[in-house]
Amino acid sequence: MDLELSGKRAVVTASSRGLGLGIAGALAREGADVLLTGRSGDRLAKAAAEITARGNGRAHFVVADLAQADAARTIHAAATTALGGIDIVVNNTGGPPLAAMAETPLTVLRDQFDAMVMRVVELSCLALPAMRQAGWGRILTVASSGVVQPIPNLGLSNTLRSALVGWSKTLSSEVGRDGVTVNVLLPGRIHTERVDEIDAAASKRQGKPVAEIAAASHATIPLGRYGTVEEFAAVAAFLVSGPASYVTGSLIRCDGGMIRSV
């Protein structure tokens, strides 16, 4: 299937590693030019060079910390300079600290809200006018299975990513007639450094080996394993593609059947 992404211009945030990097690579393989963002210039430069070396789409990068107030404007300006505009925004954010909500200071909640919600909304709103004028655009937000089935010890993620679900659904009804789709993609246990960190924290909490924690997690997934970044990125690439033009306002799961609700 031709995803009709050749020549499209995509921003993928928090893309120096993990799911964001996987998505950026998948879009570039389909011919899109991509802008990577993150906090580590060295890691971004290496990732951008590797993506560009594969051919098809080219990769650029900008150092931008979503915790900083000017991050969205910095990213938008860099995309305008490097790509000439933005057709696709993939909103991806790093995971917040592991903590129980009852033990989370309100100052931490506020800071994480700024980084995980406000920057996503601001960047998308900066990109939207040109998308609507062009009659084509894609906004995809990577959230978490915790918005459907809250994850213990990940209260901040469960709370803040749920806010983005409501925002996305509302926005999708406002911009759909302008050719802009807005969707949310939910990863289950995709094998990234973040999942390894969560397993390590559970190992420490429960006093069990990490391998035992991972095996128990695999047992809760109907497919019996963690997903790969490539599998997840392929779903993301489709959702921002031309053929996905009638998919909007949706929560899409890529979780190996882990979420038990219908």
Residue frames relative to the residue before (quaternion, step in Angstrom):
aa qw qx qy qz dx dy dz
M 1.0000 0.0000 0.0000 0.0000 0.00 0.00 0.00
D 0.3409 -0.7090 0.5810 0.2085 3.55 -0.98 0.90
L 0.2831 -0.7903 0.5229 0.1479 3.58 -0.56 1.15
E 0.3713 -0.7702 0.4571 0.2448 3.58 1.31 0.02
L 0.4220 0.7136 -0.4524 0.3287 3.55 1.02 0.84
S 0.4313 0.7044 -0.4660 0.3172 3.59 1.23 -0.10
G 0.8204 0.2015 -0.1741 0.5060 3.56 -0.75 1.07
K 0.5163 0.6155 -0.4353 0.4063 3.61 1.22 -0.09
R 0.3122 -0.7491 0.5638 0.1535 3.54 -1.22 0.62
A 0.0315 -0.8452 0.5296 -0.0647 3.54 -0.51 1.24
V 0.1885 -0.7275 0.6484 0.1220 3.52 -1.15 0.78
V 0.0288 -0.7721 0.6348 -0.0008 3.58 -0.88 0.97
T 0.2409 -0.8045 0.5267 0.1316 3.57 -0.44 1.17
A 0.8195 0.1757 -0.1785 0.5154 3.54 -1.31 0.50
S 0.3859 0.7751 -0.4026 0.2971 3.54 0.93 0.98
S 0.3875 0.7165 -0.4975 0.2983 3.58 1.07 0.58
R 0.7895 0.0307 -0.0181 0.6128 3.58 1.28 -0.29
G 0.7879 0.4007 -0.2241 0.4105 3.55 -1.33 -0.10
L 0.8407 -0.1687 0.1273 0.4985 3.54 -1.13 -0.71
G 0.6413 0.5379 -0.3353 0.4325 3.59 0.94 -0.81
L 0.6644 0.4864 -0.2995 0.4819 3.58 0.92 -0.88
G 0.6384 0.5330 -0.3284 0.4479 3.57 0.98 -0.79
I 0.6614 0.4979 -0.3031 0.4720 3.57 0.97 -0.85
A 0.6409 0.5237 -0.3285 0.4551 3.59 0.92 -0.89
G 0.6619 0.5097 -0.3058 0.4567 3.57 0.95 -0.85
A 0.6508 0.5194 -0.3136 0.4565 3.57 1.00 -0.84
L 0.6584 0.5012 -0.3131 0.4661 3.60 0.96 -0.81
A 0.6573 0.5074 -0.3145 0.4600 3.57 0.96 -0.83
R 0.6263 0.5340 -0.3455 0.4507 3.59 1.02 -0.70
E 0.6798 0.4588 -0.2806 0.4987 3.58 1.20 -0.53
G 0.6638 -0.5517 0.2875 0.4151 3.57 1.28 0.17
A 0.5107 0.6357 -0.4360 0.3807 3.60 1.23 0.04
D 0.3577 -0.6589 0.6060 0.2657 3.54 -1.25 0.49
V 0.1289 -0.8341 0.5361 0.0157 3.57 -0.79 1.01
L 0.2255 -0.7213 0.6360 0.1562 3.51 -1.29 0.57
L 0.2246 -0.7664 0.5924 0.1062 3.54 -0.72 1.14
T 0.0744 -0.7844 0.6126 0.0620 3.57 -1.14 0.60
G 0.2546 0.7503 -0.5860 0.1699 3.53 -1.21 0.52
R 0.6251 -0.5762 0.3931 0.3503 3.56 -1.31 -0.05
S 0.7187 0.4276 -0.2458 0.4902 3.60 1.15 -0.51
G 0.3438 -0.7637 0.5117 0.1914 3.57 -0.43 1.21
D 0.6424 0.5312 -0.3269 0.4454 3.58 0.97 -0.80
R 0.6830 0.4815 -0.2895 0.4668 3.56 0.88 -0.93
L 0.6488 0.5154 -0.3140 0.4635 3.58 1.02 -0.81
A 0.6481 0.5238 -0.3245 0.4476 3.59 0.91 -0.88
K 0.6538 0.5079 -0.3078 0.4688 3.57 0.96 -0.86
A 0.6711 0.4987 -0.2997 0.4595 3.59 0.90 -0.93
A 0.6625 0.5078 -0.3116 0.4539 3.60 0.91 -0.89
A 0.6496 0.5162 -0.3178 0.4589 3.58 0.97 -0.82
E 0.6616 0.5069 -0.3074 0.4592 3.59 0.94 -0.84
I 0.6509 0.5060 -0.3194 0.4673 3.59 0.97 -0.81
T 0.6741 0.5005 -0.2951 0.4561 3.58 0.88 -0.95
A 0.6428 0.5536 -0.3211 0.4210 3.58 1.01 -0.81
R 0.6154 0.5609 -0.3505 0.4287 3.60 1.15 -0.47
G 0.5053 -0.6404 0.4377 0.3782 3.57 1.21 -0.34
N 0.6710 0.4553 -0.3921 0.4345 3.56 -1.34 -0.11
G 0.8371 -0.1089 0.0724 0.5312 3.63 -0.67 -0.97
R 0.3886 -0.7044 0.5464 0.2330 3.53 -1.25 0.53
A 0.2709 -0.7625 0.5698 0.1434 3.55 -1.19 0.62
H 0.0877 -0.7476 0.6573 0.0367 3.52 -1.12 0.85
F 0.1505 -0.8047 0.5625 0.1156 3.58 -1.18 0.12
V 0.0911 -0.7513 0.6480 0.0855 3.51 -1.36 0.37
V 0.3834 -0.6932 0.5590 0.2449 3.55 -1.01 0.82
A 0.2146 0.7619 -0.5772 0.2007 3.56 -0.62 1.17
D 0.2291 -0.7706 0.5868 0.0969 3.53 -0.81 1.08
L 0.4004 -0.7489 0.4759 0.2290 3.59 -0.52 1.16
A 0.5760 0.5755 -0.3844 0.4349 3.58 1.22 -0.22
Q 0.6439 0.5260 -0.3175 0.4559 3.60 1.25 -0.33
A 0.5897 -0.6403 0.3744 0.3194 3.55 -0.98 0.90
D 0.7378 0.4195 -0.2379 0.4723 3.61 1.05 -0.67
A 0.3545 0.7872 -0.4635 0.1994 3.61 1.26 0.05
A 0.6776 0.4988 -0.3142 0.4397 3.61 0.79 -0.94
R 0.6670 0.4927 -0.3005 0.4712 3.58 0.94 -0.85
T 0.6240 0.5365 -0.3319 0.4611 3.57 1.06 -0.75
I 0.6711 0.4949 -0.2912 0.4689 3.57 0.92 -0.93
H 0.6595 0.5114 -0.3134 0.4530 3.58 0.90 -0.91
A 0.6584 0.5018 -0.3098 0.4677 3.60 0.95 -0.84
A 0.6538 0.5100 -0.3156 0.4614 3.59 0.97 -0.83
A 0.6497 0.5102 -0.3170 0.4660 3.59 1.00 -0.79
T 0.6304 0.5301 -0.3323 0.4596 3.58 1.02 -0.78
T 0.6890 0.4767 -0.2734 0.4725 3.58 0.99 -0.85
A 0.7630 0.4100 -0.2111 0.4529 3.58 0.75 -1.10
L 0.7928 0.3138 -0.1426 0.5027 3.58 0.95 -0.88
G 0.4451 -0.6877 0.4606 0.3419 3.57 1.15 -0.52
G 0.7780 -0.1823 0.1226 0.5886 3.57 1.28 0.10
I 0.3573 -0.7207 0.5553 0.2112 3.54 -1.33 0.02
D 0.1479 -0.7754 0.6101 0.0688 3.55 -0.86 1.05
I 0.7936 0.1830 -0.0424 0.5787 3.55 1.11 -0.76
V 0.0577 -0.7552 0.6514 0.0445 3.55 -1.02 0.87
V 0.0742 -0.7521 0.6537 0.0377 3.54 -0.86 1.02
N 0.1942 -0.8022 0.5610 0.0641 3.53 -0.40 1.32
N 0.1152 0.7673 -0.6161 0.1355 3.52 -0.47 1.26
T 0.0435 -0.8051 0.5915 0.0116 3.58 -0.91 0.85
G 0.5666 -0.5846 0.4542 0.3618 3.53 -1.19 0.48
G 0.5704 -0.6040 0.4347 0.3477 3.54 -1.24 0.42
P 0.4557 -0.6793 0.4998 0.2848 3.60 -1.02 0.74
P 0.7034 -0.4467 0.3184 0.4520 3.60 -1.23 0.14
L 0.4688 -0.6344 0.5299 0.3115 3.55 -1.15 0.64
A 0.2872 0.7534 -0.5462 0.2273 3.58 -0.74 1.04
A 0.4759 -0.6110 0.5434 0.3238 3.51 -1.29 0.46
M 0.5591 -0.6302 0.4130 0.3460 3.60 -0.96 0.80
A 0.6466 0.5432 -0.3262 0.4248 3.58 0.98 -0.79
E 0.7331 0.3934 -0.2188 0.5098 3.56 1.22 -0.44
T 0.5472 0.6339 -0.3857 0.3871 3.59 1.29 0.10
P 0.3972 -0.7147 0.5166 0.2540 3.62 -0.64 1.04
L 0.5652 -0.6171 0.4273 0.3423 3.57 -1.05 0.72
T 0.5894 0.5682 -0.3768 0.4335 3.59 1.10 -0.53
V 0.6369 0.5100 -0.3227 0.4798 3.59 1.06 -0.75
L 0.6313 0.5320 -0.3269 0.4600 3.58 0.97 -0.85
R 0.6721 0.4996 -0.3017 0.4557 3.58 0.89 -0.91
D 0.6660 0.5020 -0.3088 0.4572 3.59 0.91 -0.88
Q 0.6721 0.4845 -0.2940 0.4765 3.58 0.97 -0.82
F 0.5885 0.5575 -0.3631 0.4593 3.59 1.12 -0.62
D 0.6445 0.5198 -0.3230 0.4583 3.57 0.94 -0.87
A 0.7219 0.4592 -0.2536 0.4512 3.59 0.83 -1.01
M 0.7881 0.3790 -0.1673 0.4553 3.57 0.88 -0.97
V 0.7615 0.3198 -0.1831 0.5332 3.59 1.15 -0.49
M 0.7228 0.4623 -0.2775 0.4324 3.58 0.59 -1.09
R 0.6753 0.4843 -0.3185 0.4560 3.61 0.88 -0.84
V 0.6125 0.5452 -0.3420 0.4590 3.59 1.07 -0.71
V 0.6785 0.4816 -0.2868 0.4748 3.56 0.86 -0.98
E 0.6752 0.5089 -0.3062 0.4375 3.58 0.86 -0.93
L 0.6689 0.4921 -0.3141 0.4601 3.60 0.84 -0.90
S 0.6525 0.5131 -0.3163 0.4593 3.58 0.93 -0.86
C 0.6716 0.4957 -0.2986 0.4627 3.58 0.95 -0.85
L 0.6177 0.5298 -0.3460 0.4669 3.59 1.10 -0.58
A 0.7109 0.4570 -0.2560 0.4693 3.58 1.04 -0.77
L 0.5769 0.6689 -0.3573 0.3035 3.58 1.09 -0.68
P 0.6439 0.5425 -0.3751 0.3877 3.68 0.70 -0.82
A 0.6847 0.4697 -0.2965 0.4719 3.61 0.88 -0.86
M 0.6118 0.5406 -0.3479 0.4609 3.59 1.05 -0.71
R 0.6880 0.4876 -0.2862 0.4550 3.58 0.84 -0.98
Q 0.6388 0.5231 -0.3210 0.4640 3.55 1.03 -0.76
A 0.6961 0.4673 -0.2642 0.4767 3.57 1.04 -0.83
G 0.4030 -0.7308 0.4614 0.3011 3.58 1.22 -0.42
W 0.7335 0.2948 -0.2105 0.5752 3.58 1.23 0.45
G 0.3126 0.7380 -0.5623 0.2039 3.55 -0.90 0.92
R 0.1583 -0.7725 0.6095 0.0817 3.53 -1.24 0.51
I 0.0172 -0.7533 0.6575 0.0041 3.55 -1.01 0.93
L 0.0182 0.7947 -0.6023 0.0730 3.55 -0.61 1.18
T 0.1183 -0.7966 0.5913 0.0411 3.56 -0.78 1.04
V 0.2841 -0.7386 0.5911 0.1557 3.53 -0.85 1.03
A 0.0782 -0.8146 0.5748 0.0058 3.57 -0.59 1.14
S 0.5037 -0.6182 0.4920 0.3492 3.60 -0.74 -1.02
S 0.5857 -0.5659 0.4382 0.3804 3.56 -1.18 0.50
G 0.5346 0.6539 -0.3838 0.3733 3.58 1.27 -0.34
V 0.5893 0.5611 -0.3909 0.4303 3.62 1.17 -0.27
V 0.6950 0.4068 -0.2575 0.5340 3.58 1.27 -0.35
Q 0.7843 0.0726 0.0186 0.6159 3.53 0.99 -0.95
P 0.3268 -0.8003 0.4604 0.2020 3.61 0.12 1.29
I 0.3241 -0.7637 0.5395 0.1435 3.53 -0.97 1.00
P 0.4847 -0.6742 0.4674 0.3035 3.61 -0.74 0.97
N 0.8349 0.1889 -0.1768 0.4859 3.54 -1.12 0.86
L 0.6718 0.4180 -0.3077 0.5285 3.60 1.27 0.24
G 0.0921 0.8591 -0.4972 0.0789 3.55 1.02 0.87
L 0.6366 0.5282 -0.3387 0.4485 3.59 0.98 -0.77
S 0.6625 0.4975 -0.3001 0.4727 3.56 0.91 -0.89
N 0.6443 0.5283 -0.3232 0.4487 3.58 0.89 -0.93
T 0.6999 0.4906 -0.2615 0.4484 3.57 0.92 -0.95
L 0.7583 0.4260 -0.2263 0.4385 3.55 0.63 -1.13
R 0.6638 0.4886 -0.3203 0.4671 3.58 0.96 -0.75
S 0.5845 0.5641 -0.3716 0.4495 3.59 1.15 -0.51
A 0.6005 0.5537 -0.3597 0.4510 3.59 1.08 -0.64
L 0.6607 0.5123 -0.3062 0.4552 3.58 1.02 -0.78
V 0.5794 0.5668 -0.3798 0.4459 3.58 1.14 -0.53
G 0.6749 0.4869 -0.2942 0.4699 3.59 0.90 -0.92
W 0.6390 0.5229 -0.3183 0.4657 3.56 1.01 -0.81
S 0.6718 0.5114 -0.3026 0.4423 3.59 0.86 -0.94
K 0.6626 0.5075 -0.3109 0.4547 3.56 0.89 -0.92
T 0.6601 0.5023 -0.3057 0.4673 3.57 0.94 -0.87
L 0.6720 0.5055 -0.2975 0.4522 3.57 0.88 -0.96
S 0.6201 0.5739 -0.3550 0.4001 3.59 0.95 -0.82
S 0.6824 0.4837 -0.2931 0.4630 3.59 1.03 -0.75
E 0.6596 0.5246 -0.3020 0.4456 3.56 1.21 -0.44
V 0.7979 0.3112 -0.1358 0.4980 3.59 1.05 -0.73
G 0.4126 0.7508 -0.4466 0.2582 3.60 1.25 -0.09
R 0.6764 0.5017 -0.3013 0.4472 3.59 0.93 -0.81
D 0.6523 0.4939 -0.3111 0.4836 3.55 1.28 -0.23
G 0.5987 -0.6076 0.3478 0.3891 3.57 1.26 0.26
V 0.5663 0.5793 -0.3849 0.4422 3.57 1.26 0.34
T 0.1600 -0.7823 0.5955 0.0881 3.58 -0.80 0.98
V 0.1269 -0.7807 0.6110 0.0328 3.54 -1.15 0.76
N 0.1041 0.8125 -0.5605 0.1218 3.57 -0.55 1.17
V 0.2873 -0.7220 0.6025 0.1820 3.52 -1.36 0.30
L 0.1597 -0.7862 0.5938 0.0608 3.56 -0.88 1.00
L 0.1878 -0.8097 0.5530 0.0573 3.55 -0.73 1.13
P 0.2147 -0.7565 0.6008 0.1439 3.59 -0.66 1.03
G 0.3291 -0.6623 0.6220 0.2574 3.51 -1.24 0.54
R 0.7560 -0.2713 0.2305 0.5493 3.59 -0.76 -0.98
I 0.0205 0.7810 -0.6188 0.0825 3.54 -0.03 1.35
H 0.4514 -0.7403 0.4267 0.2570 3.57 -0.70 1.06
T 0.2013 0.7451 -0.5988 0.2138 3.51 -0.24 1.38
E 0.6971 -0.4229 0.3471 0.4634 3.56 -1.31 -0.01
R 0.6088 0.5656 -0.3482 0.4338 3.58 1.07 -0.71
V 0.6542 0.4953 -0.3124 0.4787 3.60 0.95 -0.83
D 0.6242 0.5268 -0.3373 0.4680 3.57 1.03 -0.73
E 0.6372 0.5234 -0.3212 0.4657 3.59 1.05 -0.78
I 0.6554 0.5051 -0.3126 0.4665 3.59 0.97 -0.84
D 0.6506 0.5027 -0.3158 0.4736 3.58 0.97 -0.82
A 0.6456 0.5187 -0.3219 0.4589 3.59 0.99 -0.80
A 0.6432 0.5117 -0.3238 0.4687 3.59 1.01 -0.79
A 0.6477 0.5050 -0.3143 0.4761 3.59 1.01 -0.81
S 0.6114 0.5545 -0.3376 0.4524 3.57 1.06 -0.76
K 0.6752 0.4897 -0.2848 0.4724 3.56 0.93 -0.92
R 0.6588 0.5256 -0.3023 0.4454 3.57 0.97 -0.91
Q 0.7823 0.3644 -0.1595 0.4793 3.54 0.89 -1.03
G 0.3988 -0.7378 0.4638 0.2853 3.57 1.25 -0.20
K 0.5340 0.5995 -0.4079 0.4349 3.55 1.10 0.78
P 0.5971 -0.5585 0.4171 0.3970 3.60 -1.15 0.45
V 0.6008 -0.5765 0.4132 0.3686 3.57 -1.13 0.68
A 0.6288 0.5471 -0.3418 0.4343 3.60 0.97 -0.80
E 0.6522 0.5054 -0.3145 0.4693 3.57 1.03 -0.73
I 0.6205 0.5310 -0.3295 0.4737 3.57 1.08 -0.75
A 0.6732 0.4939 -0.2955 0.4643 3.59 0.90 -0.94
A 0.6432 0.5223 -0.3253 0.4558 3.59 0.98 -0.82
A 0.6476 0.5066 -0.3180 0.4720 3.57 1.00 -0.80
S 0.6359 0.5203 -0.3236 0.4692 3.57 1.06 -0.73
H 0.6237 0.5377 -0.3337 0.4589 3.59 0.98 -0.84
A 0.6525 0.5470 -0.3120 0.4216 3.56 1.01 -0.85
T 0.6596 0.5034 -0.3148 0.4609 3.62 1.18 -0.42
I 0.6542 0.5033 -0.2939 0.4820 3.58 1.30 -0.22
P 0.4898 -0.6943 0.4319 0.3025 3.62 -0.61 1.03
L 0.6839 0.4569 -0.2988 0.4839 3.62 1.03 -0.63
G 0.4535 -0.7546 0.3981 0.2576 3.58 1.28 -0.02
R 0.7563 0.2769 -0.1806 0.5646 3.61 1.18 0.38
Y 0.5491 -0.5458 0.4965 0.3925 3.53 -1.34 0.15
G 0.4847 -0.6403 0.5049 0.3166 3.56 -1.18 0.53
T 0.4351 -0.6682 0.5278 0.2925 3.55 -1.27 0.26
V 0.6277 -0.5289 0.4119 0.3957 3.55 -1.23 0.47
E 0.6354 0.5467 -0.3285 0.4353 3.59 1.00 -0.81
E 0.6400 0.5183 -0.3273 0.4633 3.59 0.99 -0.78
F 0.6698 0.4959 -0.2930 0.4685 3.55 0.94 -0.89
A 0.6706 0.5156 -0.2997 0.4413 3.57 0.90 -0.95
A 0.6069 0.5597 -0.3550 0.4386 3.59 1.09 -0.64
V 0.6386 0.5062 -0.3236 0.4809 3.59 1.04 -0.75
A 0.6413 0.5255 -0.3206 0.4580 3.57 0.97 -0.87
A 0.6504 0.5257 -0.3190 0.4459 3.58 0.91 -0.90
F 0.6473 0.5048 -0.3318 0.4648 3.58 0.96 -0.76
L 0.6810 0.5234 -0.3044 0.4119 3.59 0.84 -0.93
V 0.7230 0.3714 -0.2560 0.5233 3.62 1.14 -0.45
S 0.4971 0.6933 -0.3991 0.3360 3.57 1.27 0.15
G 0.6768 -0.4655 0.3859 0.4200 3.52 -1.37 0.04
P 0.6932 0.4902 -0.2981 0.4361 3.62 0.78 -0.94
A 0.6612 0.4992 -0.3171 0.4616 3.63 1.20 -0.36
S 0.2852 0.8268 -0.4546 0.1685 3.58 1.24 0.39
Y 0.7102 0.4131 -0.2696 0.5023 3.63 1.21 -0.29
V 0.5686 0.5436 -0.3978 0.4722 3.58 1.24 0.37
T 0.2945 0.7440 -0.5576 0.2210 3.58 -0.51 1.16
G 0.7908 0.2877 -0.2337 0.4871 3.53 -1.22 0.54
S 0.5594 0.6486 -0.3475 0.3817 3.56 1.24 0.37
L 0.3029 -0.6639 0.6484 0.2170 3.49 -1.41 0.45
I 0.0556 -0.8013 0.5957 0.0037 3.57 -0.59 1.11
R 0.2450 -0.7827 0.5589 0.1223 3.57 -0.86 0.97
C 0.0182 -0.7258 0.6867 0.0356 3.51 -1.16 0.74
D 0.2969 0.8127 -0.4174 0.2777 3.53 0.45 1.30
G 0.4887 -0.6842 0.4266 0.3332 3.60 1.22 0.18
G 0.6527 -0.5248 0.3077 0.4516 3.57 1.26 0.42
M 0.3604 0.7877 -0.4483 0.2206 3.59 1.32 0.10
I 0.6662 0.4703 -0.3017 0.4939 3.59 0.97 -0.86
R 0.3306 -0.8076 0.4625 0.1570 3.58 -0.58 1.13
S 0.5875 0.5794 -0.3881 0.4104 3.60 1.14 -0.37
V 0.5854 -0.5734 0.4397 0.3676 3.57 -1.25 0.45
